[in-house]
């Protein structure tokens, strides 16, 4: 339902987008007449020094509000939707807000945990960091072995209602886009907002983040060079998350890291290898590995915090990742091509040989440049571009993996600008392949396949019944036929043109309302 509240909020957002020059790069003369009007209106209110481009979008999202900052951060992980240039620019969005104070936080903690603050903590300090979803306090808790410092993350008051309202606005735009625009349907606008809504839900229920942190900690518990904080479940609830306090130098402060005597090159190797190990060994990786979320403790270990955004890969996707990386390392492009076909990512209508040839065009240049110029993230970006030519559909989990690899590789390169990506990755990838694709793994696969066959056998009667029903339905369709006459196709084309015009007119109305509201 499109109400006055939606109109006012969307008009404000449209005005800020226009004022910051988001549409300045579009030439109205080159657009269809219905599209030219909204762009001309937008250019009327654009600041002269706005500049336009992807940076304008970053500025606009930061001004519209926290929900749009979250939208931008989410779209930064979806270059398949907004394109690589915009996605890279959106990574600059910083989620920082004024803290809401200790007194309000204490009330939230006491209500969530059902005890007075003095019974929960020996000391509970002022906020040390604040974002749109929560703020963090340093506290001291008493345990059986003594007192320890902890980090207490407290949900911002009213944040769920605020996000729900803005997500409702985004759903309105997404539904209009899919209803009136073929491009909106192609980009699956509603599905994009659905995914954002799930992400926000995960980030505003700290029990879920605690579960992610706990699982991640278990996975890395025996890793000598990587650490994750312990979760205090007794002091964790939906609105409160209590974690072990991390004493260490943030990777965003390289001068401090170096001053404390840590080997920057070794840390760069650890960041990249740890990310690959988590993705391939565990199938569960930290998907927000920027410098602000990574520390170095006094033992020289990398320590990760903030587990609101995590990625998962199934066994099929992990094998796919390991084999394509190893194939490019060893220049076995035919094997890389075969892996795509075996995984079902590339339709069998294409040729393995032709696909292998396209992959060679990506891989060979990587072996002719200096080691410091090789980028695995760039490799995956080029790979997805080529696979799109061979009808490989976008796979969200692989896109998130690629985007996280861009960030992890960037962090590693800030620590060691001359890091050899191939040499650093090879032992992790090789070890995983030997453990999971060797003779023992094949025997285990055979056992799993036999179990699946036995499971299928129990459902066979229902499968046959469903198949009989489907065949009867197809037979009926064939008898009646499907109307694909020239008249029907022309009617569909007219409807498409009309719907596209309706969508553009709607955008024009929102922009007009924005100018009227904010120029008064």
N, C-alpha and C positions, 0 to 999 in steps of 0.2 A: 504494500500500500504506500503510495507516494503522497506524503502529507506536507504540511507547511514547514514542519521542523526539518524534514529532509531537504526541502527546497532552500531554506535559509542556510543550513550548514553546508550544503553542496555549493551554494552560491558563494559563500565565504571562501571555500576551498578553491573554487574556480577563479575567483578574483585574485587570490594570492599566487596561484599558478601563473595567471596572465601577467600580474605585476612583476613577477620575478623573471619573465621572459621565456617561460617554458615553450611557448608557441612562436617565439620570434624567428626561429630558423625556418619556419614554413612560409612559402611564398603563396599568398592567396590566389595569384593569377594562374598558378600551376595546379590548383585544386578544382574539383567540380564546384559549380556555383553554390550549392547548398553548404558545402564545407568551407568555402571562402568567407562567408559572412561571419561565422564564429571566430575565425582566425583574425579577421580585420578588427572585430570587436576586442579581441584579446590584445592586439597590438596597440590599441588606443590607450590602454592603461599600463602598458609595459614601461618600466623605468628605463630611462635613456642609457644608463650604465649597466643594465641587466646582463647583457652579453649572450643570453640564451644557452642552449646546449644542455648536456647532462648535468653540469654543475648547477644550472638554474633549478633543475628538478630537486637536487639535494637541498638547496636553500629553501625552496618552497615547502617541501615536506617537513623540514625542521621548524618552519614557522607555523604550519597548519596545526600541528599538535602531536602528542606522543603516539597516538594510534597510527598516524601517517608515517612517523619515524619507524614504527614497527613494520608498517607496510613496505617502506623503502628497504629496510634491512632484510625483510623476507624476499623481496624482488631481487635483491643483490645475489640471492642463491638460485635465481631462476633466469639465467641468461637465455634460455630457450623461449622465454616469454617476452622479455624486454630488450634482448640483444646484449652482446658482450660489452659494448662501450658503456651503456647505461648501467648495467649490472656492476661493472667495476667502479663507476663513479659513486653508486649508492653505498658501496662499502665504507665511504667516508662519513656516513651518518653516525653521529654520536648520541647515545641515549642518556643525557644528563639533565637532571632537574634539581630544583631547590629541595632540600630535605624538609620533611613535615614535622620534625621536632621529636625530642625524646619523650615528652609527656604523652603524646598521642600514640607513640610506638609502645610504651609501657602498657597502656590500656589494651591495645590489640594483643600483645603477648599474654597478658593476664587472662583475657577473655578466651583466647585460643587454647591455652594450656590449663586453664582452670585453677590457677594458684597465684598468690601474690608474687610480685617480682622478686622480693627478698628471699622467698623460699626456692625460687627457680635459679637465681644467680647470686653469687657473692657480690658481684659488681656488674652494673649495666651502664655502659658509657653513652656518649653522644654519637650521632650518626657520623660515619667516616666516608660514606659514599651514598649517592642517591640517584635513582633512575626513574623511568616512568612507571615501572611495575612495583619496585620495592626500594628500601634503603637498608644499609648494613650498619650494624653496631658492633663494637668490640665489647665483649663481656668476659666475666670469669665465672666458671662453674666448678662445683665441688664434686669429685669422683672418689671412688674407693681408694685410689692410689694417690689422692691429693688434688690440689686445685690446678686447673688449666685454663688458658685463654681460649675463647671460642668466638666464631663469627656468627652473629644472629641476623638473619635476613627477615625483614618484616614487610608484609604486603601493604602497599599504599592505600589509604582509605578511599573507598568509592571507585577504585580503579576498574573493577569488573563491570560496573554499570556504565562507566565512561567508554570502555572498549566495546561493550555490547551495543551502545548507541552508534558509535562510529562504524562498527562492522555492519550494522543495519543499513547505514547510508551506503556503504560499499556494495552490499548486496543489491540495493536498488539500482545502482549504476551498472553492476554486472548483469542483472536481469535485462535491463534496457539494452545493453550492449549485445547480449546474445539474441534478444528478440528482434532488434532492428538492424543489426550489423553482421554481415558474414564474417568479417575479421574478428568480431567479438566471439563468434561461435568457434572460429578456428583456434583462437587462443584459449578457449574454454574458461571464460572470465569467471563464471560462477565457481568452477572447480578451484581456481586460484584463491578466491575469497574463502572457500571451504577450508583449504589447507592453512591459510592464515588464521582462520578462526580456531582450528585445532591447535595450532602453535601457541596462540594466545591462551587457550584453555590450559595447556600444559605448563605455561610460564606463570599462570596465576593460581596454580594448585601446587604448593611446595612439597606436598607428599609425593607427587610424581617426580619432581626434580630430585628429591631425596632418594627415591628408588633408583633413578638413573645414576646418581652419584655413587650409591652403594654398589650397584652392579659394575660400574666402571672401576671402582676401587678394587673389587674382587678380581677383576680381569688383570689389573696391573700390579697386584700385590707382590708378585715374585719378580717383577721387573727391577733390576738394580739401579736403573737410571731414570725411572719415572715414578711419580707418586700422585695419589689423589687423596683428598682429606676424608677423615672418618665422619660418619653421620651420627649425630646424637639423636636417636629416635625418641627418647623420653622428652626431649625439648623441641620436638618438631610436630607441626600440625598443618592444616590447610593454609593458614596465613603466616606461619612462622617456620623457618628452617634454621637449624643450628648445626654448624659444621666445625670441625677442628680448625683452629686459627693457624694460618700458614705464615711462618717467619721466613722471609726470603726477599730477594731482590727481583722486582718485576723486569721482564725482558724488554719492557718499554724504556727502561733506564739502563742503557748499555754501559754508560760510564760507571755506574754503581756496580753492575755485574762484573766488569773488568777490575774495578778497584778491590772487590772482595776476592780476587784471585781465581776466578773461574775461567776456564779455557773456552773462548767464544767459538772457535772452530769445532771443538768437540760437542758443544751445546747445539750448534747448527746441525750436526750429524744426528744427534739424539732426537731433535724435534722431528726431522723428516722420517727417520727410521721408526720412531715411536708411532707416528701417525699411520704409516703403512702397516705396522704390526697390529695396531688396534683394528684397522679396517679389514685386514686379511685373516689374521689369527682369530680375532674375537667377533668380527662382524658387527662391532658396536664402537663407534668412534665419536670423539668430541668434534662437533661441527661448527665451533666458534673459536678456533685456535688463534686468535689474534694476540698481540703482545700483552695487552692488558689482562688477559686471562691466563697467562703463563708466568710462573715464578721460578727462581732457582733457590733451593734451600741450602743450608750450610753443609749438606752432604754432597752437593753438586748435582742433585736430582732436579729434573724438570717437574714442576707441580702445576696441575691444571685446576682451575676453579670455574664456577658458573656452568652448571649442567642443564640449562634450560633448553638448549638446542643440541640434540644428539642425532647421529645418523646410524642407520642399520643396513647391513647387507646380508642377504641369504647366502647359502653355500654356493648356489649357482652363480650369483653375482661376484662372489669372492674368487671363484675359479676363473670367471671371465676376466676379472681385473688382473689376477696373477699371470694368467697366460698371455694376455695382450702386452703387459709390461715386459714380461720375460721374452716374448717374441720380438719386441722392438729392441730390447737390449742385445739379443743374439742375431738380429736381422733376419728372423725366420718369418717373413711376411705372409707366406702361405698358411702357416699355422695360425697366425693371428686372424686371417680371413676365415679359416675353418672353424675357429672358436666362435665367431659371430654367427655362423650358420648353425653350428651345433646348439648354441644357446637359443636359437629361434629368433634372434634379434633382427637378422636380415632375411627377407622372404626368399624362398628357394627359386623364385623366378629369375634371380640374378645369378651370375656366374662367379664361382669361387676365384677363377683365374683373373677376371676383370677386377674384382674387389681387391685381390692381392696386389694387383698392379697399382691401384689407387693408394693402398696402404704404403707401398714402396715410395710413392711420391712424398709421403709424410715422413717416413723413417730415414731415408738416405741422407737428406740434408742435415739431420741431427748428428750424423756421424762424421760430418765434414767441418764442423765448427769447433771452437774451443770448448772445453768441458764446462767452463763458467758460463757459457752462453746457452747451454742446453736447459730447457724448461720442460719438466714432465707435465706441469699444468697446461702449458701451451700444446704439448703433444695430445693430451686428452681433448682440448678444445678443438684442435684440427681434426682429430679422430671423429668427434661428434658431427663436425661440419661435413666430412666426407660420407659418414654413414647415413646422413640425412638424404644424400643423393641416391642412396641405395634403399630408400624407403624404410630406414630404421626409425621406429617411433620413439619419441622422447621417453626416457625412463627416469622418473623423478629421483630415485635413489642414486642413480649414477650421476645426474646433474649436481646433486648436493655433494657427492663425493668429489667431483671435479672442482666445484667451487671451493670446498674446504682445502683441497690440495693446492689451489692457488694461494690461499692464505698461509697454509703451513710452509709451503715452499718460499713464500715471501719472507716469513719470519726467519727461516733457516738461512736465507741469503743475506738478511741484515746482519746475522751473526758471522757468516762466512761468505763474502761476496764471490769467492772463487770455488764454492762448493761444487763438487762433481756429482751431479744428480744420478747418473748411471751407476757409478762406483758405489755410492752411498746406498742406493736402493737394491743393488744386486744381491747382497747376502740375505736380506729379508725376504725378497721375492723367491730366490732360489730355495731357501730353507722351507718356505711354505709349500712350494711345488713338490719338493722331495717328500714332505710329510703327508701331503694330501692328494697327490696325483701319482704316487708310486704304486708298486705291486700291492702293498698292504691296503692302501686306500681303495684300490680296485676291488679287492675282496670285500671290504666293508660296503662298497657301493652295490655289489652283487647281493649282499645280505639285505640291504635296504630295498632293493628292487623286488626281491622275493616277498618281502613283507608287504609291499605295495600291491603286488599281484594277488596275494592272499586277501588283502583288504578289499580289492576290487571284486574278487569272486563273491564275497558276501553281498555285494550290492548289484550283482549281475542281473537278477530278475527285474529289479526296478529300472535298470539301464535299458534293458530290452523293451520293457513296457513303454518307457518314455520315447525310445526310438520309433516304436510302432506308431505312437500318437503323432510324432513329428512328421513321419512319412505320410500319414493320412492327411495332415494339414497341408503339406506341400502338394499332394495330389489334388486336393480341393482348390488350392490357389492356381494350379496349372489349368484346371478345368474352367475356372471363372476368368482367368487371365488378369493382366494388370494394364491399366490405361496409361500408355505412354505416347499418346497421339501428339501431333504437332500443336494442336489446340491446347492440350493440357500443359505441355512444356512452355508455351508462350504465356499461359496464365501464371505459372510458377515464376517465370522471369519478371512479369509485371509486379507480382507480389514482392519479390526480392528488391526491385528498384524502389518501390513505394516504401518498404520497411527501412531501407537505408536512408532515404530522404527524411523519414520520420525521426530516426535517431539523430541525424544532424540538426534538424530543427529543434529537438529537445536540448541538445548541447547549446544551441544559440540562445534558447530561452534562459537557461541557467546562467550563461555569460551576461545576458542583458540584465537579469535580476541582480547579478553580482555588481555590475557597474552602477545600477540604480541605487543599490543599498549602500555601497561604500564610497560613492562620489557625492552623496547628499551633503 
